[in-house]
């Protein structure tokens, strides 16, 4: 009787495992994404962080697909800061990593150096992914400080201010 029960349990377990392995991936996915309210808050915090250090910048926040959700440009920020902040945010969201690290990687690795030829990629510091847990839900790009590492500091300062909202 015990061997019959064990065999029956094993058969059920194998049948359940086989059925689960045959289940197709869901046709509809649930994904987290950045809200307009959060995007506006991150952009404002990034500009404020740079302004406090005397840098006139623009900050752009994109969603997980790289679509612009919010833009803020400090008084006296140059017109080029808009394009650079948007490209940094898009690059960061697309690659799901900080653009400063990508730039440094491209400088050290000849294969990665070809990333500069991808349309829209901007390998300058200042783009940082926005994460909820381990999931990238968007990115922030900052342009206009005298160095990409300073743009990145402002982006990270903004994310630090809103970390409690990221779940």
Beta strands, then each sheet from edge to edge (+ up, - down):
strand 1: 58-63
strand 2: 68-73
strand 3: 127-132
strand 4: 135-143
sheet 1: 2+ 1- 4+ 3-
end
